[in-house]
Amino acid sequence: MLISGIQKLSLLDYPEKICCTIFTAGCNYRCPFCHNASILQPNPRTPAILGEEVLEFLKKRKGLIDGVCITGGEPLLQPKIAEFLVKIRELGFLVKLDTNGSFPDRLNELIEADLLDYVAMDVKNSPEKYGLTVGTENYDIRPVEESISLLLSGKLPYEFRTTVVRELHTCGDFQKIAHWIQGAEHYYLQSFVDSEDVLISGFHSCSKEELQEFLKVVQTLVPSAKLRGM
């Protein structure tokens, strides 16, 4: 496991749970608005946090936190993630996975092995603009479609979410996303937040009024959709 950081306590990363958040290093996307740019590639100059160190920390948190959120980067790039989750499970913690949905087979393996309790999947944009949004020309969205279908099948609790960026999203995009994830259990629109760790500068958030307009479009097909962080 390539672990680049740990947030020891979070009340936000796992719905209705107290958790710690583990950040894995490395991602197959290059979303220009990514706010974790420093961990998109493993940095040899930055000392890695060993999986065993994290497990020792978690042993001391038994009874104090409910679960662990595994985020990134893209956690499903980690070849030993299943082994790591087994050890977290053995400590009695719930597990939430954040993923970009590009590895449906790996996601399904973890679900079938009963190693996940909750999945949050990013839906980056409408199908036509996916490549632009993830920083890869001619991006093949079929894996993303497979992951969406997998979660919509209801094998475990999940949510979809989209980080809304003024330069990248329109009402038309959200209409297409809503068709894509129609019937979703939970869908959240969350505003882009600028930071010093954004991959490419120059992107902006939308106003609350604009976000509410996008939400109205989505709710025609996904009634459960909400704004997050507003």
Secondary structure, 3 states (H helix, E strand, C coil): CCEEEEEEEECCCCCCCCEEEEEECCCCCCCCCCCCHHHCCCCCCCCCECHHHHHHHHHCCECCECEEEEECCCHHHCCCHHHHHHHHHHCCCEEEEEECCCCHHHHHHHHHCCCCCEEEEECCCCHHHHHHHHCCCCCCCHHHHHHHHHHHCCCCCEEEEEEECCCCCCHHHHHHHHHHCCCCCCEEEEECCCCCCCCCCCCCCCCHHHHHHHHHHHHCCCCCCEEECC
